Amino acid sequence: MKRILTFILTLTLALSFCVNSFAAATTATASETQTGTSEAQTDTSKTQAGTSEAQTDTSKVQAGTSEAQTDTSKVQAGASYGISNLSGAPDIVAESAVVMDANTGTILYGKEADTKRYPASITKVMTALLAVENCKMSDVITYSNAAVNGIEAGSSTAGINVGAKLTVEDSLYALMLVSANEAAAAIAEHISGSTTEFAKLMTKRAKELGCTNTHFANPHGLQDENHYTTAHDMALIAQAAYQNETFRIIIGTKMYTIPPTNKHAEETVLRNHHDMLCTYHNANRKYLYPYCVGGKTGYTATANSTLVTYAEKDGMTLICVVMNTQSPNQFIDTVNLFDYAFDNFQVLNVSENDTDYSAEATVDNGNLNNIAPFVELDKDAVIVLPKTAEFSDTSSSVEYNDSDPEIAGSITYTYAGRNVGKADIKTTGVVVEGYAFDNESTEEEEQEAVSTVQVKPIVVVLLIVAVILLGVLLFFLKRFYDNYYIIKHNRAVRRDRKDQKRRIRKKRRRRRRWR
């Protein structure tokens, strides 16, 4: 019996070791699993912007008409395009509009979001993005004659003279606050040598950001039949730009002063033209929005009024794009859309709400070692949901990554069939320290305290099979142990019966003898 108990105890310890090994193997396998995400991306760098292949049928870009539908599914005017068909969505005037969460890229509202429109000066969001990505703010730009005098007469300028030397920073403030077209042209020449080559770079960058219906012909947005985008594409560009701190500072500035230049002896004061941010137009003070943190205005006679606006409230940052409307409807529509989104949607932290992928504070590896988790969810990751929904209403999928040692993978969350955010699975840097079973280990062995174990998927499968076999064995051993005393009792009963029979037979023989 003692031997049986010893054997069962040994098997139990072996099972515990296998379970812990399986947990470690699973973690290691997750870090080794190939992700197809990065490989699935199209090579946008191979797409040549500005070629005849990039041109669309410009007759389909009818700014200011309802006929400017693309081949994508039609979205009814005023209908919700986003993750929810909530009641109360505003009935806006603008022909196209999008509200996007800046952190997750979730579309909360859309109207003709994929219809091609002329963007006018909101084009300059892309120009500014390329400038902050490719230039130092201290770089000096010399304004050429083509940049200053090559723009449409009567269009927006900052009054910069030919030959003036301005920094990239000063030029960006002129570009974004007062929509200076000469600044757009000068920045384009500084980066690409000409506005034509810069337009190709703009189109290429747009494709990299996921824009599918965008083609740029110039850096400022002055009318060109081959210069178009969509509200959705423009929101993607605005989202990428907002991730840059320099861009955020510039668009949120209400007033900026350009110091005297080599061609201008006085300071140039710039006041932001976005009426939701500051009171540039005294008559439009009523459009000030307390949560507005910046944006860009646009207008041409063909494009009509366009507007990109950023707003922050309750931990949520929203991007609103409206296109093809008459002023001041661009401000009215944007305010109504922001109020709708802030009232009906919420931001939820993933690590605080996701119980399916959360890790314990430590991973128990038996008596040998207790270590912290190998991976953890990004503590800053969030998703956006309607206030009527809960985190448990979402679906999730995991993609693993082995190209970045700090990111093991990512979890994408969906609601109502649309992406609502994702969270990176970050490695914690935890390593497994070696355990010295030999007391006579050398100094070299002691110095090699950290080891890395690469576990293949086949090892995980074998461990699973081993655990199952051990479980079956333990089950039958337990059955045997439970029946052991019953078997022993039955044997004793049989022995007693035999002894009793022998005693009876002996008594009978004795009786016969006495007779």
URKA-V819664 format. One record per residue. N is the residue number from 1. PSI is psi in degrees with one decimal (* if undefined). NEAR is the number of other ideal C-beta (glycine too) atoms within 8 Angstrom. D_CENTER is the distance of its C-alpha to the mean C-alpha in whole Angstrom. Layout:
n: [N	N]
psi: [PSI	PSI]
near: [NEAR	NEAR]
d_center: [D_CENTER	D_CENTER]
//
This chain:
n: [1	2	3	4	5	6	7	8	9	10	11	12	13	14	15	16	17	18	19	20	21	22	23	24	25	26	27	28	29	30	31	32	33	34	35	36	37	38	39	40	41	42	43	44	45	46	47	48	49	50	51	52	53	54	55	56	57	58	59	60	61	62	63	64	65	66	67	68	69	70	71	72	73	74	75	76	77	78	79	80	81	82	83	84	85	86	87	88	89	90	91	92	93	94	95	96	97	98	99	100	101	102	103	104	105	106	107	108	109	110	111	112	113	114	115	116	117	118	119	120	121	122	123	124	125	126	127	128	129	130	131	132	133	134	135	136	137	138	139	140	141	142	143	144	145	146	147	148	149	150	151	152	153	154	155	156	157	158	159	160	161	162	163	164	165	166	167	168	169	170	171	172	173	174	175	176	177	178	179	180	181	182	183	184	185	186	187	188	189	190	191	192	193	194	195	196	197	198	199	200	201	202	203	204	205	206	207	208	209	210	211	212	213	214	215	216	217	218	219	220	221	222	223	224	225	226	227	228	229	230	231	232	233	234	235	236	237	238	239	240	241	242	243	244	245	246	247	248	249	250	251	252	253	254	255	256	257	258	259	260	261	262	263	264	265	266	267	268	269	270	271	272	273	274	275	276	277	278	279	280	281	282	283	284	285	286	287	288	289	290	291	292	293	294	295	296	297	298	299	300	301	302	303	304	305	306	307	308	309	310	311	312	313	314	315	316	317	318	319	320	321	322	323	324	325	326	327	328	329	330	331	332	333	334	335	336	337	338	339	340	341	342	343	344	345	346	347	348	349	350	351	352	353	354	355	356	357	358	359	360	361	362	363	364	365	366	367	368	369	370	371	372	373	374	375	376	377	378	379	380	381	382	383	384	385	386	387	388	389	390	391	392	393	394	395	396	397	398	399	400	401	402	403	404	405	406	407	408	409	410	411	412	413	414	415	416	417	418	419	420	421	422	423	424	425	426	427	428	429	430	431	432	433	434	435	436	437	438	439	440	441	442	443	444	445	446	447	448	449	450	451	452	453	454	455	456	457	458	459	460	461	462	463	464	465	466	467	468	469	470	471	472	473	474	475	476	477	478	479	480	481	482	483	484	485	486	487	488	489	490	491	492	493	494	495	496	497	498	499	500	501	502	503	504	505	506	507	508	509	510	511	512	513	514	515]
psi: [-44.2	-39.0	-38.4	-45.3	-40.6	-41.7	-41.3	-41.9	-41.3	-44.3	-37.3	-43.9	-39.6	-40.0	-42.8	-42.0	-42.1	-40.2	-44.2	-37.6	-39.6	-40.4	-44.1	-38.5	-38.3	-41.7	-44.5	-38.0	-36.8	-36.9	-20.7	-15.2	131.9	135.2	143.0	6.4	-55.7	-33.0	-23.8	-10.9	141.0	149.7	86.4	-22.0	-19.1	-12.0	120.1	109.0	144.6	-2.1	170.4	-24.7	-26.9	-9.6	142.8	174.7	98.6	-15.2	-19.4	-13.7	78.8	87.4	136.2	5.8	159.0	-1.1	-0.8	46.5	144.7	-179.3	-5.8	172.5	136.5	139.7	121.2	140.5	129.1	-7.5	154.1	128.3	-11.8	-147.5	-5.8	143.3	53.8	145.2	154.9	4.2	134.5	149.5	97.4	162.4	-34.9	143.7	-33.9	145.0	152.5	139.8	122.5	141.0	124.2	-29.6	-41.2	-17.3	9.5	129.3	118.1	-25.6	147.1	146.1	118.1	47.9	-25.7	16.6	132.2	130.6	159.0	126.2	-20.8	-139.9	-5.6	-9.4	-34.8	-14.6	-42.7	-40.9	-43.8	-39.7	-47.3	-32.8	-45.4	-22.0	-25.7	-5.1	156.4	145.0	-22.5	-6.4	142.7	131.6	128.6	119.9	117.8	168.1	-37.4	-37.7	-40.6	-43.4	-2.1	4.4	164.9	132.4	136.3	-2.1	171.5	133.2	167.4	7.8	29.6	134.4	157.6	134.2	-5.5	143.1	115.1	150.2	162.7	-38.9	-49.8	-39.1	-37.5	-37.8	-40.0	-38.8	-47.8	-28.1	-44.8	9.5	43.9	113.6	-32.5	-30.8	-39.9	-46.0	-41.0	-41.2	-41.9	-44.3	-37.1	-37.5	-45.4	-5.4	-25.9	160.1	-30.9	-48.2	-35.2	-37.6	-37.0	-42.4	-38.4	-46.5	-41.3	-45.1	-37.1	-42.4	-39.1	-30.4	-2.4	7.1	130.9	-11.7	43.9	135.1	125.5	140.4	-12.1	168.4	-3.4	-23.2	4.2	149.7	128.7	131.1	-25.8	14.0	103.4	162.4	-170.2	165.5	-40.1	-47.8	-40.2	-34.5	-38.1	-42.6	-44.6	-36.6	-46.4	-40.9	-38.0	-18.3	-14.0	125.8	-41.1	-43.2	-44.8	-40.7	-43.8	-49.8	-21.0	1.6	128.8	-31.7	140.5	144.7	121.1	124.8	166.9	145.7	-179.9	-15.5	-0.8	116.5	-16.5	161.9	150.9	115.3	127.1	131.6	131.4	130.9	-0.5	111.3	-13.8	-13.0	-40.6	172.1	59.6	-45.9	108.6	-34.3	-18.1	25.8	-24.8	-12.1	1.5	134.7	121.2	-22.0	-0.2	133.1	8.2	179.2	-162.6	133.6	164.9	147.3	132.8	163.9	-30.8	-43.9	-22.2	-161.4	137.1	159.4	135.0	129.0	142.1	140.5	144.9	133.0	135.2	40.4	4.8	131.8	122.9	149.5	127.9	130.5	125.2	142.1	144.2	74.1	168.8	137.5	139.6	23.8	-26.3	-36.3	-42.5	-47.2	-43.1	-44.0	-45.6	-39.5	-41.5	-46.9	-41.7	-47.1	-45.5	-33.1	-25.6	-7.1	158.2	155.9	130.6	131.2	131.2	-50.0	-25.2	-13.4	-23.8	110.3	-14.9	-32.1	6.5	149.5	149.9	166.0	-34.3	157.1	118.5	117.3	35.8	-156.9	-13.3	-37.5	143.3	120.6	161.7	165.1	148.5	-32.2	162.6	157.1	144.6	118.9	-16.2	-5.8	139.6	162.2	162.6	128.7	156.7	148.9	-15.8	-7.9	160.8	162.8	-35.5	-12.8	-9.7	159.8	155.7	154.2	146.1	134.8	129.2	154.4	133.2	8.9	-20.2	118.2	-18.2	-15.3	110.8	-22.7	-163.9	153.8	122.6	132.2	138.7	151.0	131.1	33.6	5.2	146.8	133.9	4.0	172.0	162.5	132.3	143.9	105.7	141.2	144.1	-10.8	7.1	136.4	157.5	122.0	143.3	148.3	122.8	106.5	-23.3	117.6	-15.8	33.1	147.8	166.8	-36.1	-42.1	-36.6	-31.5	-24.8	62.5	-25.5	130.4	150.1	125.2	121.2	117.1	124.3	158.1	-35.1	-33.5	-41.1	-42.3	-44.7	-39.0	-40.8	-44.8	-42.0	-42.4	-42.4	-46.1	-42.1	-38.8	-43.2	-43.5	-44.3	-36.4	-48.0	-34.4	-39.3	-41.3	-41.7	-42.8	-41.7	-32.1	-2.2	-50.1	-30.0	-44.4	-43.8	-41.2	-44.8	-40.6	-42.0	-39.9	-43.1	-40.2	-41.6	-41.3	-42.5	-44.2	-41.0	-42.7	-41.6	-41.2	-39.2	-43.7	-40.0	-42.2	-42.2	-42.8	-39.5	-42.5	-40.1	-38.6	-40.2	-25.4	*]
near: [5	5	6	11	8	8	9	12	8	8	12	9	8	9	12	9	9	12	9	11	9	12	10	13	12	9	10	12	12	12	12	10	9	6	12	7	9	8	6	5	7	3	6	9	6	5	9	8	14	8	7	4	5	11	8	10	4	9	5	9	12	8	11	8	7	6	5	15	8	10	3	5	3	5	11	5	7	8	9	9	10	11	12	10	5	9	4	7	10	10	4	12	7	13	13	15	17	17	15	16	15	11	10	12	10	14	15	14	14	14	16	13	14	11	12	11	17	15	15	13	15	16	17	15	13	13	16	14	14	13	14	12	7	6	11	5	9	7	9	8	13	8	14	9	7	8	12	14	7	8	13	7	4	3	9	7	10	11	6	17	10	9	8	12	10	15	10	16	8	10	15	16	13	16	15	11	14	11	13	13	13	13	14	15	16	17	18	15	15	9	11	10	5	8	12	7	9	17	15	12	12	14	14	12	11	15	13	8	9	6	12	7	12	14	12	14	7	13	14	13	14	10	10	7	6	8	13	14	15	16	18	12	13	17	13	14	16	14	12	9	13	12	5	10	5	9	12	11	8	13	12	9	11	7	10	8	8	13	6	6	11	6	9	11	3	5	7	11	8	13	10	12	10	13	14	12	13	10	8	8	8	5	4	10	9	4	11	11	12	4	9	13	11	12	12	13	13	16	10	12	5	8	18	13	15	20	15	14	14	15	13	8	8	6	5	14	11	16	16	15	16	17	16	14	14	6	8	8	13	14	13	10	15	14	11	10	15	15	9	13	13	13	6	11	12	9	12	11	10	15	12	6	8	13	5	5	10	8	8	6	5	8	12	6	10	8	2	5	8	6	8	8	11	10	12	10	14	11	7	5	13	12	16	16	15	10	7	4	9	5	9	4	7	12	6	11	7	10	10	11	12	9	5	6	4	5	11	10	13	12	14	11	14	12	13	6	4	10	10	13	15	11	13	10	16	11	11	9	4	8	7	10	7	8	6	8	3	5	4	4	7	6	5	6	8	9	6	8	6	8	7	5	7	6	10	8	6	6	9	13	8	8	12	9	8	9	12	8	8	12	9	8	9	12	8	8	12	9	8	9	9	6	8	10	6	7	8	8	8	8	8	8	8	8	8	8	8	8	8	8	8	8	8	8	8	8	8	8	8	8	8	7	6	5	4]
d_center: [61	59	58	56	54	54	52	50	49	48	46	44	43	42	40	38	38	36	34	32	32	30	28	28	28	25	23	24	23	20	19	22	20	19	16	16	13	14	17	16	15	18	20	20	22	25	25	27	27	30	32	34	31	28	31	31	33	34	36	33	31	34	32	34	35	33	34	31	29	27	28	25	25	27	25	28	29	28	26	22	20	17	16	19	23	24	27	28	26	28	30	29	31	29	29	25	22	19	17	13	11	10	7	5	7	9	13	16	19	20	23	24	21	21	25	26	27	29	26	29	28	24	24	25	21	21	24	23	19	21	24	22	20	23	26	27	28	32	32	35	35	39	39	41	43	41	38	40	43	41	39	40	43	42	38	36	37	37	41	40	43	44	44	42	40	36	34	30	29	32	31	28	29	32	29	27	29	32	31	33	34	36	33	30	33	34	30	30	33	32	29	30	34	34	33	33	31	28	28	27	25	23	23	21	19	18	18	15	13	13	16	19	22	22	25	26	30	30	28	30	29	33	34	34	34	31	29	27	23	22	20	17	17	18	15	13	15	15	11	12	15	14	12	16	18	21	20	19	23	24	23	24	28	30	33	33	37	37	40	43	43	45	46	46	48	46	42	40	39	35	34	31	32	29	31	28	28	32	35	36	37	40	40	37	36	35	32	31	28	27	23	23	22	22	22	24	27	29	32	34	37	36	32	33	31	27	25	21	21	18	19	18	20	19	16	15	14	15	16	19	20	24	26	30	32	35	34	34	32	29	29	30	28	25	26	27	23	22	24	23	20	20	23	21	18	16	14	14	13	12	14	17	17	16	19	19	17	18	21	24	25	27	28	32	33	37	40	38	35	33	29	26	23	22	18	16	13	11	13	11	8	9	9	11	15	18	21	23	20	19	17	19	19	15	15	13	13	13	12	14	14	18	17	16	18	16	13	15	12	9	9	8	10	12	15	18	16	13	9	9	6	5	7	8	12	14	17	20	22	25	28	31	34	37	40	43	46	48	50	52	48	49	47	45	44	43	41	39	37	34	33	30	31	29	29	29	28	32	33	30	32	36	35	34	37	39	38	39	42	43	42	45	47	47	47	51	52	51	53	56	56	56	59	61	63	64	65	67	69	70	71	73	75	76	78	79	81	82	84	85	87	88	90	91	93	94	96	97	99	100	102	103	105	107	108]
//
